[in-house]
Amino acid sequence: MIRIDTFILLVVSMLIAACGSTASVPPNPGAPVSATIVATATPSLSEPGTPTPVRNELASPIDVASLERGRTPEGYHYLGNPNAPVTILEFSDFLCTACAFHVEETEPRIIETYVASGKARIVHRHLLQLGEESLRAAEAAECAGDQGKFWEMRDAIYRNQVALYTTGDFDAALAYLAQSINLALNEYRVCMQSRTHRARIEADFRAAQDAGVRSRPVFDINGRRLVGARPFEEFQGIINTSQ
């Protein structure tokens, strides 16, 4: 969970502006590092200048390791029972603050209540509305997915979004997060350098645009659409009537 005392002002001031139909300013690659990356583990550092993590004082993210995962026939990552009666299509940009708020504050309740019980599954769809860094973050998650850790990398990116916005070396920060979730770094780096998943991610974004997605995040729940970071109760109402 994101600490309220450090994040609430950011959420209040940027929730609508950063994640509406108007794009926010993407991260400045030359900006100094001013936020510390919170790792899921504390690996030995191999990159000079990589931010040193601190022990995570926040509540641990929900454990998704025991949940079923895979890809849809279209190639999208899903979490939960593939035959669940409810599918939550989540259109999300890794650098959208409201998307991060949803993943950290609302999604754990959805997972606990509906995904873990087999009643619903979450399908991640990529948005690339905030520039090249959005695309690189999506590529990092997909490269982690090649090693079976898409959802772990997704969580790490969202939980460290503030640090990614202010880092001086975006790719190095992503590599550090990859290391923090115990990816094989050589394999990860080859994947990132070769841009293995770029064309498919861009195709996913075009498909989202064709589906009328203009804001972020957007959720299609068995054909019913929610726009923005909505409270858990709104998801609950739709899911309960969709089963």
Contacts in CASP RR format, 6 or more apart in sequence:
PFRMAT RR
TARGET T0000
AUTHOR 0000-0000-0000
METHOD contacts of the structure
MODEL  1
MIRIDTFILLVVSMLIAACGSTASVPPNPGAPVSATIVATATPSLSEPGT
PTPVRNELASPIDVASLERGRTPEGYHYLGNPNAPVTILEFSDFLCTACA
FHVEETEPRIIETYVASGKARIVHRHLLQLGEESLRAAEAAECAGDQGKF
WEMRDAIYRNQVALYTTGDFDAALAYLAQSINLALNEYRVCMQSRTHRAR
IEADFRAAQDAGVRSRPVFDINGRRLVGARPFEEFQGIINTSQ
1 58 0 8 1.000
1 59 0 8 1.000
1 61 0 8 1.000
1 104 0 8 1.000
1 105 0 8 1.000
1 108 0 8 1.000
2 58 0 8 1.000
2 100 0 8 1.000
2 101 0 8 1.000
2 104 0 8 1.000
2 105 0 8 1.000
2 159 0 8 1.000
3 57 0 8 1.000
3 58 0 8 1.000
7 162 0 8 1.000
10 97 0 8 1.000
10 162 0 8 1.000
11 97 0 8 1.000
11 98 0 8 1.000
11 101 0 8 1.000
14 24 0 8 1.000
14 97 0 8 1.000
14 98 0 8 1.000
15 97 0 8 1.000
15 98 0 8 1.000
15 101 0 8 1.000
15 229 0 8 1.000
16 98 0 8 1.000
17 24 0 8 1.000
18 24 0 8 1.000
18 96 0 8 1.000
18 97 0 8 1.000
18 98 0 8 1.000
19 93 0 8 1.000
19 96 0 8 1.000
19 97 0 8 1.000
19 98 0 8 1.000
19 99 0 8 1.000
19 215 0 8 1.000
19 216 0 8 1.000
19 217 0 8 1.000
19 228 0 8 1.000
19 229 0 8 1.000
20 98 0 8 1.000
20 215 0 8 1.000
20 216 0 8 1.000
20 228 0 8 1.000
21 214 0 8 1.000
21 215 0 8 1.000
23 129 0 8 1.000
23 130 0 8 1.000
23 131 0 8 1.000
24 95 0 8 1.000
24 96 0 8 1.000
24 97 0 8 1.000
24 130 0 8 1.000
26 95 0 8 1.000
26 130 0 8 1.000
26 131 0 8 1.000
26 132 0 8 1.000
26 133 0 8 1.000
26 134 0 8 1.000
27 95 0 8 1.000
27 133 0 8 1.000
27 164 0 8 1.000
27 165 0 8 1.000
27 166 0 8 1.000
27 167 0 8 1.000
27 170 0 8 1.000
28 168 0 8 1.000
29 133 0 8 1.000
29 168 0 8 1.000
29 169 0 8 1.000
29 170 0 8 1.000
30 168 0 8 1.000
31 165 0 8 1.000
31 166 0 8 1.000
31 167 0 8 1.000
31 168 0 8 1.000
32 166 0 8 1.000
32 168 0 8 1.000
33 51 0 8 1.000
33 163 0 8 1.000
33 166 0 8 1.000
33 167 0 8 1.000
33 168 0 8 1.000
34 166 0 8 1.000
35 160 0 8 1.000
35 162 0 8 1.000
35 163 0 8 1.000
35 165 0 8 1.000
35 166 0 8 1.000
36 51 0 8 1.000
36 52 0 8 1.000
36 53 0 8 1.000
36 54 0 8 1.000
36 163 0 8 1.000
37 51 0 8 1.000
37 53 0 8 1.000
37 160 0 8 1.000
37 163 0 8 1.000
37 173 0 8 1.000
37 176 0 8 1.000
37 177 0 8 1.000
37 180 0 8 1.000
38 53 0 8 1.000
38 54 0 8 1.000
38 56 0 8 1.000
38 58 0 8 1.000
38 159 0 8 1.000
38 160 0 8 1.000
38 163 0 8 1.000
39 53 0 8 1.000
39 56 0 8 1.000
39 156 0 8 1.000
39 176 0 8 1.000
39 177 0 8 1.000
39 180 0 8 1.000
40 56 0 8 1.000
40 61 0 8 1.000
40 152 0 8 1.000
40 155 0 8 1.000
40 156 0 8 1.000
40 180 0 8 1.000
40 181 0 8 1.000
41 180 0 8 1.000
41 181 0 8 1.000
41 182 0 8 1.000
42 53 0 8 1.000
42 55 0 8 1.000
42 180 0 8 1.000
43 179 0 8 1.000
43 180 0 8 1.000
43 182 0 8 1.000
45 52 0 8 1.000
45 176 0 8 1.000
46 179 0 8 1.000
46 185 0 8 1.000
47 172 0 8 1.000
47 175 0 8 1.000
47 176 0 8 1.000
49 172 0 8 1.000
50 172 0 8 1.000
50 173 0 8 1.000
50 175 0 8 1.000
50 176 0 8 1.000
51 163 0 8 1.000
51 167 0 8 1.000
51 173 0 8 1.000
51 176 0 8 1.000
53 180 0 8 1.000
58 159 0 8 1.000
61 104 0 8 1.000
61 108 0 8 1.000
61 155 0 8 1.000
61 159 0 8 1.000
62 107 0 8 1.000
62 108 0 8 1.000
62 111 0 8 1.000
62 112 0 8 1.000
64 79 0 8 1.000
64 111 0 8 1.000
64 151 0 8 1.000
64 152 0 8 1.000
64 155 0 8 1.000
67 79 0 8 1.000
67 80 0 8 1.000
67 111 0 8 1.000
67 115 0 8 1.000
67 116 0 8 1.000
68 79 0 8 1.000
68 80 0 8 1.000
68 81 0 8 1.000
68 82 0 8 1.000
69 77 0 8 1.000
69 78 0 8 1.000
69 79 0 8 1.000
69 80 0 8 1.000
69 148 0 8 1.000
69 150 0 8 1.000
69 151 0 8 1.000
70 77 0 8 1.000
70 78 0 8 1.000
70 79 0 8 1.000
70 82 0 8 1.000
71 77 0 8 1.000
71 78 0 8 1.000
72 78 0 8 1.000
72 123 0 8 1.000
75 200 0 8 1.000
76 123 0 8 1.000
76 124 0 8 1.000
76 125 0 8 1.000
76 204 0 8 1.000
77 123 0 8 1.000
77 124 0 8 1.000
77 145 0 8 1.000
77 150 0 8 1.000
77 151 0 8 1.000
78 87 0 8 1.000
78 121 0 8 1.000
78 122 0 8 1.000
78 123 0 8 1.000
78 124 0 8 1.000
79 111 0 8 1.000
79 115 0 8 1.000
79 121 0 8 1.000
79 122 0 8 1.000
79 124 0 8 1.000
79 151 0 8 1.000
80 115 0 8 1.000
80 118 0 8 1.000
80 120 0 8 1.000
80 121 0 8 1.000
80 122 0 8 1.000
81 115 0 8 1.000
81 118 0 8 1.000
81 119 0 8 1.000
81 120 0 8 1.000
81 121 0 8 1.000
82 121 0 8 1.000
84 115 0 8 1.000
84 118 0 8 1.000
84 119 0 8 1.000
84 120 0 8 1.000
84 121 0 8 1.000
85 119 0 8 1.000
85 120 0 8 1.000
85 242 0 8 1.000
85 243 0 8 1.000
86 114 0 8 1.000
86 119 0 8 1.000
86 120 0 8 1.000
86 121 0 8 1.000
86 221 0 8 1.000
86 222 0 8 1.000
86 239 0 8 1.000
86 242 0 8 1.000
86 243 0 8 1.000
87 120 0 8 1.000
87 121 0 8 1.000
87 123 0 8 1.000
87 221 0 8 1.000
87 222 0 8 1.000
88 110 0 8 1.000
88 120 0 8 1.000
88 121 0 8 1.000
88 122 0 8 1.000
88 123 0 8 1.000
88 219 0 8 1.000
88 220 0 8 1.000
88 221 0 8 1.000
88 235 0 8 1.000
88 239 0 8 1.000
89 123 0 8 1.000
89 125 0 8 1.000
89 219 0 8 1.000
89 220 0 8 1.000
89 221 0 8 1.000
90 122 0 8 1.000
90 123 0 8 1.000
90 124 0 8 1.000
90 125 0 8 1.000
90 217 0 8 1.000
90 218 0 8 1.000
90 219 0 8 1.000
91 125 0 8 1.000
91 126 0 8 1.000
91 127 0 8 1.000
91 208 0 8 1.000
91 213 0 8 1.000
91 216 0 8 1.000
91 217 0 8 1.000
91 218 0 8 1.000
91 219 0 8 1.000
91 220 0 8 1.000
92 99 0 8 1.000
92 102 0 8 1.000
92 103 0 8 1.000
92 124 0 8 1.000
92 125 0 8 1.000
92 126 0 8 1.000
92 127 0 8 1.000
92 216 0 8 1.000
92 217 0 8 1.000
93 99 0 8 1.000
93 126 0 8 1.000
93 127 0 8 1.000
93 128 0 8 1.000
93 129 0 8 1.000
93 130 0 8 1.000
93 134 0 8 1.000
93 216 0 8 1.000
93 217 0 8 1.000
94 134 0 8 1.000
94 137 0 8 1.000
94 138 0 8 1.000
94 141 0 8 1.000
94 154 0 8 1.000
94 157 0 8 1.000
94 158 0 8 1.000
94 161 0 8 1.000
95 130 0 8 1.000
95 131 0 8 1.000
95 133 0 8 1.000
95 134 0 8 1.000
95 137 0 8 1.000
95 161 0 8 1.000
95 164 0 8 1.000
95 165 0 8 1.000
96 127 0 8 1.000
96 129 0 8 1.000
96 130 0 8 1.000
96 216 0 8 1.000
96 217 0 8 1.000
97 161 0 8 1.000
98 216 0 8 1.000
98 217 0 8 1.000
98 228 0 8 1.000
98 229 0 8 1.000
99 158 0 8 1.000
99 216 0 8 1.000
99 217 0 8 1.000
99 229 0 8 1.000
100 158 0 8 1.000
100 159 0 8 1.000
100 161 0 8 1.000
101 229 0 8 1.000
102 217 0 8 1.000
102 228 0 8 1.000
102 229 0 8 1.000
102 230 0 8 1.000
103 154 0 8 1.000
103 155 0 8 1.000
103 158 0 8 1.000
104 158 0 8 1.000
104 159 0 8 1.000
105 229 0 8 1.000
106 229 0 8 1.000
106 230 0 8 1.000
106 231 0 8 1.000
106 232 0 8 1.000
106 235 0 8 1.000
107 122 0 8 1.000
109 232 0 8 1.000
110 120 0 8 1.000
110 122 0 8 1.000
110 232 0 8 1.000
110 235 0 8 1.000
110 239 0 8 1.000
111 122 0 8 1.000
113 236 0 8 1.000
114 120 0 8 1.000
114 239 0 8 1.000
115 121 0 8 1.000
115 122 0 8 1.000
119 239 0 8 1.000
119 243 0 8 1.000
120 239 0 8 1.000
124 150 0 8 1.000
124 154 0 8 1.000
125 204 0 8 1.000
125 207 0 8 1.000
125 208 0 8 1.000
126 138 0 8 1.000
126 201 0 8 1.000
126 204 0 8 1.000
126 205 0 8 1.000
126 208 0 8 1.000
127 134 0 8 1.000
127 205 0 8 1.000
127 208 0 8 1.000
127 213 0 8 1.000
127 216 0 8 1.000
127 217 0 8 1.000
128 134 0 8 1.000
128 135 0 8 1.000
128 138 0 8 1.000
128 201 0 8 1.000
128 202 0 8 1.000
128 205 0 8 1.000
129 216 0 8 1.000
133 164 0 8 1.000
133 170 0 8 1.000
135 198 0 8 1.000
135 201 0 8 1.000
135 202 0 8 1.000
136 170 0 8 1.000
136 171 0 8 1.000
136 174 0 8 1.000
136 192 0 8 1.000
137 157 0 8 1.000
137 164 0 8 1.000
137 174 0 8 1.000
138 197 0 8 1.000
138 201 0 8 1.000
139 191 0 8 1.000
139 192 0 8 1.000
139 195 0 8 1.000
139 196 0 8 1.000
139 197 0 8 1.000
139 198 0 8 1.000
139 201 0 8 1.000
140 153 0 8 1.000
140 157 0 8 1.000
140 174 0 8 1.000
140 177 0 8 1.000
140 178 0 8 1.000
140 188 0 8 1.000
140 192 0 8 1.000
141 150 0 8 1.000
141 153 0 8 1.000
141 154 0 8 1.000
141 157 0 8 1.000
142 150 0 8 1.000
142 191 0 8 1.000
142 196 0 8 1.000
142 197 0 8 1.000
142 200 0 8 1.000
142 201 0 8 1.000
143 153 0 8 1.000
143 178 0 8 1.000
143 183 0 8 1.000
143 187 0 8 1.000
143 188 0 8 1.000
143 191 0 8 1.000
143 192 0 8 1.000
143 196 0 8 1.000
143 197 0 8 1.000
144 150 0 8 1.000
144 152 0 8 1.000
144 153 0 8 1.000
144 154 0 8 1.000
144 178 0 8 1.000
144 181 0 8 1.000
144 183 0 8 1.000
144 188 0 8 1.000
145 153 0 8 1.000
146 187 0 8 1.000
146 191 0 8 1.000
146 196 0 8 1.000
147 183 0 8 1.000
147 184 0 8 1.000
147 187 0 8 1.000
147 188 0 8 1.000
149 181 0 8 1.000
149 182 0 8 1.000
149 183 0 8 1.000
152 181 0 8 1.000
153 177 0 8 1.000
153 178 0 8 1.000
153 181 0 8 1.000
153 183 0 8 1.000
156 177 0 8 1.000
156 180 0 8 1.000
156 181 0 8 1.000
157 164 0 8 1.000
157 174 0 8 1.000
157 177 0 8 1.000
160 173 0 8 1.000
160 177 0 8 1.000
163 173 0 8 1.000
164 170 0 8 1.000
164 173 0 8 1.000
164 174 0 8 1.000
167 173 0 8 1.000
171 192 0 8 1.000
174 192 0 8 1.000
175 185 0 8 1.000
175 188 0 8 1.000
175 189 0 8 1.000
175 192 0 8 1.000
178 185 0 8 1.000
178 188 0 8 1.000
179 185 0 8 1.000
191 197 0 8 1.000
208 218 0 8 1.000
211 220 0 8 1.000
215 227 0 8 1.000
215 228 0 8 1.000
216 228 0 8 1.000
217 228 0 8 1.000
217 229 0 8 1.000
218 225 0 8 1.000
218 226 0 8 1.000
218 227 0 8 1.000
218 228 0 8 1.000
219 225 0 8 1.000
219 226 0 8 1.000
219 227 0 8 1.000
219 228 0 8 1.000
219 230 0 8 1.000
219 235 0 8 1.000
221 235 0 8 1.000
221 238 0 8 1.000
221 239 0 8 1.000
221 242 0 8 1.000
222 238 0 8 1.000
222 242 0 8 1.000
224 238 0 8 1.000
224 242 0 8 1.000
226 234 0 8 1.000
226 235 0 8 1.000
226 238 0 8 1.000
END
